[in-house]
Amino acid sequence: MNRDFSALINQQFDLLVCGGGIYGAWTAYDAALRGLKVAIVEQNDWGSATSSASSKLIHGGLRYLETYDFKLVKKSIKERQLLLQLAPHRVWPLHFGLPVYKHSRIGRLQFKAGLMLYDYFSDDANPTMHHQYFNRKDFHEHFPLLTDEALTSGFTYADAQTDDTRLVLELISGAVQSGAVCVNYCKLTGLLEDNGRAYGATVQDQLTQSTQEIQSKQIVYTTGQWLANDEWGHNWCRLTKGIHLIMPGVLKDEALLLTAKSDGRVFFMIPWYGYTLLGTTDTEYNQNLEQVGVDAADVSYLLAAANNYLKTPWTEKDIISSFAGIRVLKQNTQSTTSDMPSSISRDWELKTAPNGVHYAIGGKLTSSRSDASNIVNTICEKLNIHSSCTTHQQPFPWAPQENYAEWSVMMQIDAINLDVDVESAKWLVRRHGKQVINIFHMIENEPNLAKRITPSLPFIYADLIHCARCEMVIHLDDLIRRRLPLLILAKLTETDLHQIAKRIASKMNWNEATIEQEIKSCYKTTLNSDITFSKQHIEFI
């Protein structure tokens, strides 16, 4: 999967997708599978904004039952079930604990009723995906990290987890395989219009600053938060910010759904690559879209919320890293600026401006496939093309053809035989699916590539080099923030960054000056965007 800006030249496309997050990736992939001539451009890296700042969940949204948003819950659960089947390497079951305390805002009987309804909507014959009830003693044994003071009982229920950025990247790869032209670091700078109707766009290569006109019969904006800067989009959307903290690993293979005592909002504690993902907040956002950061108030809120439940409280010293993202919520006549952000629907809609450009507004990671199919349905109607969506039955691009459970065991054994440690082997298979074979070949030729990049994380050097070589990496932070989330899971020193950059320098055609610039740019990006760093960890002269 290589970047080729020149592939946009002298072409007329059926569809130009602007924005390479999850909605853009699904739209481009779906349209390409239907035989449309597709281009997708992204001004930064694939999934570099909200789509890499989620809670990493594919879930029905248990909390939406409380607001009677049954339609959204049913839709999301249906998509969760489908993705578990189509992409078992990319989406896997995750069970959640739900404690009930004497002071809980929702009592045991209400939780029981909600979970029964949740199971009913899922219509899953697999008993492991159904909720379970635990008495006080058994639940505490199940989650010993929680305080048992005032604990009365608890439940577990099932949803699913993913690596959000890998999900976006795999869909982009599928779009490329299906004939789409996919170019990251390619910024839309203007529309081409005739008699008030858009027939194309001007784009700029962010690497060379050269510009190119693209002609396209249809255009759709899947630009997420950037809609707020658009002439039409800002009227249709409302932005909220959510932050997550990376905390020490206190969970094994199950997560927790908890309720903040301060305001009753739901938040999660989720195991992620051996650490704990704590989040998320939900606050109104109307500031600079280029510098979305983590505020002290956000951190205090999450730590206080978690510490109400933990036997051993966390402090700011325990925070490994943090990141922030912007949600796009659809604006409607029922919602007002005084409404709590968490009370606004996460459902999605497609709007069309007078110039014919389509805008994807709102939505969720979980339901993005279904929503994208509706986008492409609309495009096909406009083009008078009769072609149905196939993504509901199409295995993912990197999904193995074999029985996944059996195949996964075999691949992990093969990895271990190549001296990859057990935990890294598990994640290697999940991260790359059937592409993992290519990584095995690299290790066979160079055995030291089986070693971990950093001792505390299940990522090996062969994974790093494969991503640099095959996954449209342009900059260092593309590689160690999104292809492998090293930047938000490890406190990397300047020496660490140099070691990583030199490992991939020959693949990226970087000289010493470029390496230095990439490291400094990577550091600057982390300071100005979503990751909390301290000068004691990275210092530059």
N, C-alpha and C positions, 0 to 999 in steps of 0.2 A: 504494500500500500504506500505509494509514493505521491508526493505533492507535485502537481504540474500546472502552474498558472497558465501556460501556453495552450492547454487543452480548452480554455475558454474562448480562444481567438477564432474568429470567422465561423461561429456556430450560431444556429438558431435553436433555442430550446423550447420544449413544451412547457416546462416549469422551472422557474428559478426560486430556490428556497434561500432565504436570507436569515441566517442564524443557525449555528451548529451545536445547539444543546439537544436535549432529549426529544423535544417536539420536532425540531428540524431534522434530526437524524432519522426518526421514524417516518417522517413525511417523505424524505428523499428515498429511503429504502423501499417503502410501500409503492411509491410512484414508479421507481425503476423496475420493480418486480412486475408491474402492470404493463411495462413496455414503453412508458413515456421517456422522452429524452430529457434528462434532469441534470441541473447543476445546483450545487449547494455551496454557499460561501459563508465563511465565518471570519469576523474581523480579528479574532485572537486565536486561541487554540480550541480544539473540540471540547465542549463541555466545561469551558474555563470559568463560567459564572455560576449561576444557580445550580446547574446540573452536576457540579462537583461539590456542592455545599449542602446536600440534603442529609437526611437521617439514615440514608442507605437502606430504606425499607420499601418493600413491595407489600402493601397492606390494605385491608378493606377500610380501615379507619374506624375502629371501635368507638371512638369518642363522638363520631358523627351521629350515632344512634341517639345520643342525648338531645340533639337538636332536630331529631326526626328527619334527617336527610337520608331516608332509606334508599332512595334512588341512587345516590352516589355510593353508598355502602355496597349495595348489590352489584353495581357496575364494577367497583374496585375489587370486590371479592372474586367476581367472575374473571377479571383480568389476572388476578393473583394466581388463580387455579390454572389458567391457560399458560402463563409464563413459567410456572413450575414444571409443566409438561414439555413446553417447547424449548426451554433453556435451563435444564437442571444444573448445568455447570455455572450458569450466570445468576440464577435465582434459586435459593435453597430455603427449606423450612426453618423458621425460627420461633421458638416458644417463648411466651412472655409470662412472667409472674405478675399477679395482681393482688397485692395484700389488702386486707380489710382491717382497719383499726376502729377503735371505739369512736374516734373523732372523724372518721372518713366522711367526706361530703356525700358520698353514695354508699348506701348500706349493702349488706350481703345479699339480700333478696333482690334488690335492684340490679346488682352486678349479675346475679344468677339469671335473671330474666333477659338482660342484655346479651349475655354470652349464649344463651339458648337461641336467641334470635340470630345472633352472628353465625352460629353453627347451621341454623336452618337456611340462611342465605347462601352459605357455602355449598350445601348439598353434597358434602364430601363423604364418601363411604369409608374413608380411611380413619379409623378411630383415633390415631395419633394426632389428627388435626382437630379433634374435638376438645372442648374445654374440660377441665377436671377441677373438682373441689378438694380442698385440703383443710383439715382442722388446724388449730393454732400450732400444735406441736409439730405436725408433719410439714406444714408450710415453712416454719422456721428452720427445720432441718434442711429443707430444700434450698432456702436462701438465708444462710447463717449470717451474711453480712448485714442484714436488716435488724434494727432494734425490735425486740419482741415486747417492749413495754406498750401496753394497750392493744397489742395485736390480738385479733379474735379469730381470724381464719384467712383463707386466701384461695385464689384460683390460678390455673394456668390456661392459656389458650394459644392458638397457633396463627401465625402470619408468615411472612417471608422476608429475606434479606438479600441485598445485592451489593455490588461495588458499582456505584452510579456512573463513575467516569468510564469504567471498562464497558458498561452497558452501552453508553453513547458510542464509544470507539468501535465496538463490534458491529453496531448498526451502520456506521459510516463505512466500515470495511465491506459489509454486505451490499451497501449501495454501490460502492466501487466495483465489486464483483458483478453486479447486475447492470453495469454500464453507465452509472452516473459519474459526472465530473465533480469531484469533491476537493475543495481548496480551502485550507485554513490560512490564517493571516492574510485574508483578502477582504478588504473593507468596501461595503457599498457606500458610494459617495453621492449618488443622485439617481433619480429616475429619468428614463427617456419617455416623453409623452407626446402624443399627437391628438389634437382636438380633445384634450382633457383626459385621454386614456393612456395608461402606461403600457408600453410595448417592450420595455427593456430597462436596463440600468447601467450605470457607470461604476466600475469597481477599481480599486487600487491595490496593487500588490504591496503588502506591508514590508516586504523584504527588499524590493528594488525601487519602490515608489512609482513604478510605471502604472499607467491606467489603461483600461480596456472597456469598450462598450459591449454589452451582452444583450442580444435580442431574445426575448422570451414571450411566449403567448400568454402565460399566466405567471404571476408573482405572488408569493406568500411570505409574510414576515413572521418568523418564529423567533423573534429577537429577545423575548423575555423582558427583563427589566428595562432594556433600551427602548421599549415601546413608550415609556414615559417621556422620552425626548422627541417623539414623533408628532407631527401636526395632528394626526387623527388618533393615534394610539393613546395619547395622554388623557383623552376624554373617556376612554373605555376601560382603563385599568386603575387599580389602586395597589400601592406597594407596601409590603411589610417586610421587616427584617427578622431573620432567625439566626441565632448563633449556636455553635456547639463547642464544647470543651473536650479535649482529649485528656483523660484521667488514667491513673494506674489501673491495671487489670484486676477486677474484683469479681468478675463473672466468668463462667466457663462457656457453656453452649446455649445459655438461656438469657433473655433480656428481662427488663422490668418496666412496667407501665405504672407511673406514679402520678399523684396529684399534688401540685404546689399548694401548701397551706395558705400562702399569702393571697392568692387570687383564684384558686380552684382550677387553674389550667393543668392540662395533662402534659407530662414530660417523660422522656425515656432515659434509661440506662441500658446501653447496648454493647455487647462484646464485639470488638472490631480489631482484627489482626493482633489479638493478644492484649489489647488495651480496652478502655471503656469509653464509649462515645456518650457524652452527657448533653442532652438538648431536648427541645429547643425553645427559644424565646419566640415571641410574636408581637412585634411593636411596629407602630406606624413609621414609615420611612419616606422622607422627602428631601434628602440631602444629596451630596455628590455621588453619582453612580459609579464614578471612577475610583472612589476610595471608600468602599464599604468595609467598616472595621468593627472590632469587638470593643465595646465600651465597658468601663469599670462597673457600671450599673448592671449590664448584662451578666457579667461574671458573678457579681454579688447575688443576683437573683437565682442563678442556677446552683451556685454552691449552697445557698441557704435552703433552697428547695430540696436538694439531695441530702443535706445534713440532717434534715428533719427525720430521715429514715435510716441513716447509716449508724451502725454501732461505733465505728471509728470515723469521725468527721474528717472531711477534706478541708484543706486550706489552699490559698493561692499558690503556695510552694509546691503543691501536688500537681498543678496544671502542667501538662507536657506541652500542649499547644492549643490553638483555638482557630476557628474559622467562622466566617459570616456569609450569609447569602440573602438574596432578595426574592421574595415570593411575589408573583404577579397574580392579583385577585381581580376577578371581573367586577366592574362597577355596575351597579344596577339601581333601579329606583327604590328598592326595598332597603338598601344599605345607606347609611349616612356616615359622615366623618366622625360622629360621636360613637358609632358602634365599635365594640371591642373587635380588633382584628381577628381574633380566634373564632368569633361568631359568624364571620362571613364565609359563604360557601366556597369550597375548593373546586367546584365544578368548572367547566370550560365552555367557551363558545367561539364561533368563528364570525368575525365581522368583515364587511367589505366596504372600502372607501369609495367615494364617487369616481375615482380614477381606475377602479377595478382591482386594486391591490387588496389581497386578503390578509387579515390579521388574526393570529391565534392568541386568544386572551385567556389567562388563567390556566387551570389544570393541575394535574399531579403526575409525579413520576410513574405511579402505578397505572394510571388510566391513559397514559400518553399514546400507547399503541392504538387503542380504540379511537381516541380523538383524532389521531393522524389519519386513520382510515377515512374518517368523515371529511377531513380536509381534502384528501385525494379524490374522494367521491365528488366533491364540489368542483374540483379542477376538471375531472373527467366530464362532468355534465357541461361545463363551460366549453370544453373542447369537442363535445359531441363524440366522446370516446366511450365505448361500451366495454368496460373491463372491471372485474370485481376484485375486491381486496383478497389477498391470499396470506397475509401475515398471521391470520388466526390459525393457520394450519401449516405454515412454513417453519421447519426447524431453524433455529438460529444459525447464522453463518459459521460459527465455530463449534456447534454442537456435534458430537460424534453420532454416527449412524447406529452404532451398537447400543445394546441395553446400557443405560448410563451407569447404573450402580455397579454392574460387573466391569464395565470398561474403566470406570474410575479407580476401582481397586487394582486392576491390572496396571494402569498407568502409574499409580502411586508406588507399586512394587518395583516397576521399571526405574522410577526415579530414585528410590532408595538403593537399588542395585548400582546406581551411578554415584552413590555416596551423597545424595541429597538427603538432608535430615527429614524426619517424618512430617513435622509441621510445615516445612517449606514445600514438601512434596504435595501435601493436601492443597495448599493455596496455589501452587503452580498449575495444577489441573483445573482448579476453579477459575483462575485468571485467564487461562489461554485455551481451554477446551481442547479440541483436536489439534490446534496449532502447537501444542506442547511437544509433539513429535519433533518439530524443528529445533526446539530447545534441547531435547535429548541428544540430537545429532551434534550440536555444538559442544555439549559436555563430553561426548565420546571422543571428540577431537582435541578437547582442551579440558582435562579433568578438574583443574582448579576452579573452573567456572561454577562448580557445584557448591562453592562456599557461600555463606551468607555475606551480604554487603555490610550489615551491622549485626552484632550478636543477638540483639533483643528483638529483631524483626524477621519474619519468615520470607525474606526476599533474597534470591541468590544472584550472583553476577551474570549468569547466563540469561536470566530474565531481563536484567538491565540492558544487556547488549542486544537481545532480540527486540526489545521495545525501541531502542535507538535506531536499529537497522530497518525495522519493518512497520513502524506505527506512526509515520508522519510526524516525528519529533523535529521541531525547529530549534527550540531553546532548551537550556538546561532545566528550567522550572517546568516545562512541558513533561519532561522525563521523570523528575523526582517529586513533582507535586501531583500529577494526574496519572501518568502511566504506572508509576509506583508511588504511593503516598508517603514517601520517606520524609518529606519536609514537615508533615504534620504529625508524624509518629515518632520522630527521633530529633534530639537536639544536636544537629550536625555542626561540627566545628569547621573552620576554614580548611583545615587539613583534610577532613572527610570530603568536602566538596571538591577539592583539588583531585583527590584520589578517584572520585567518581567521574569527574570531567575528563581526566586523562585516560580512563578506561575506555571511554567512548569517542575520544578525540579523532582517531583514525576513521571511524565510521561516519563522523559528522564533518570531516575535513576541517577540523579546528586546529589552528596553530596556538602557540603559547599566548599571544596577545588576545586571541578570541576566547581562549579558556578563561583568562583573567576577566574579560568583559562579561562573559556569561555568568561567572560567579558573582560579580558585583551586581549585575542586573537581577540575578536571582535573589540576592540579598535585599536589593532595593524593592523588588516586587513584594517580598514577604513583609517588609515593613509597611508598605503603603496599601496593602490590600487586606488579606484575611488572616494572616498568621502572626501570632505573638512571638517575637524573638527577643532575646536579651543580648546586649553587647558582650556579655561574659561568655556567650556561646560562639559568636562569630565576630571577629574583629578584623578590620581592614586598615591597612596603613595608607 
